[in-house]
């Protein structure tokens, strides 16, 4: 049985959906004011592996990915490039989904732009104000809505905050996001009221304005998947502020648990350092292809390890994992040439154990590296037996079929 590490409980737990073999999966997508880099794709790839492995196990997964296309940063960047926000974000979105195809990331059932759920956000805010979790406040001439975390019992439970240390003095945070990852200990903005000079605005039942980032994911998910999902995923940086805000908004409206399991992927470092434009160490998939690597090399490097542990990118390490993948592909070709009439007892046992070896480690919180290494070890020995004509054609075909099933999850062997 699949077990996953739940960020909410800080424990390994057996995976059991709310409703039988159906899984609702929310994955936190990109802010499309800029194009995603390979660190972002590491998160999207672990989520892809999770979806594919759930489907491998027989679950029917309905997955939604959020696209943050309306926020302070997008407005500022569009102004800088002299584009409309829509032109900017849809240009970057197109690159994002081209990279999805390149890296064999399965397209989610719902790819939802924040700009498409403004009315849902307005409805949520109206309810939050009515029940007392949110309130209106005029800031610099704009009538904004804010959420008061002290009103919501259980706020901070995802990031495991000590709310006894939360300041009681009223403090408001007016921007969508703030630099770094410290907690903003105060009320967070839900709605930006629009002044006459602003153009990125909508007329809604709660007035003219735009939804803040802090309510957008809750609006996107609740509109398309409802108020309860089985699993919510994202990068570990989203644990600070973003996901606790999303959880609080949804649960304050519905009174129901928003997500049964929360999974978070760790950062990708470059030469041991955090990736940033200021350091000049930001890489995109196309940069790695330009160095002579293939898309399957990139995908394999980014999934080959525990998604919960930091991964350090260097071109040397990428070359090493690429050679290992190519070695696997070469051995598979050798197996396809097996011509012996029958197999040795060792070959038969190894052939029968390919799938179970893979599943044993994947069931342990998606341990892709251990699972791949176990399969690699088995295929190495079977390749040797094939050369010795101790692997029969029938068993070789069984192994190939098993590998094709496994590669439905990994997407790197064939």
Secondary structure, 3 states (H helix, E strand, C coil): CCEEEECCCCEEEECCCCECCEEEEEECCCECCCCCCHHHHHHHHHHHHHHHHHHHCCCEEEEEEEEECCCHHHHHHHHHHCCCHHHHHHHHHHHHHHHHHHCCCCCCCEEEEHHHHHHHHHHHHHHHHHHCCEEEEEECCEEEEEECHHHCCCCCCCCCCCHHHCCCCCCEECCCCCCCCCCCCCEEEEEEECCCCCCCCEEECCEEEEECHHHHHHHHHHHHHCCCEEEEEEEHHHHCCHHHHHHHHHHHHHCCCCEEEEEEECCEEECCEECCHHHCCCCCHHHHHHCCCCHHHHHHHHHCCCCCCCEEECHHHHHHHHHHHHHHHHHHHHHCCCCECCCCHHHHHHHHCHHHHHHHHHCECCCHHHHHHHHHHHHHHHHHHHHCCCCEHHHHHHHHHHHHHHHHHHCCCC
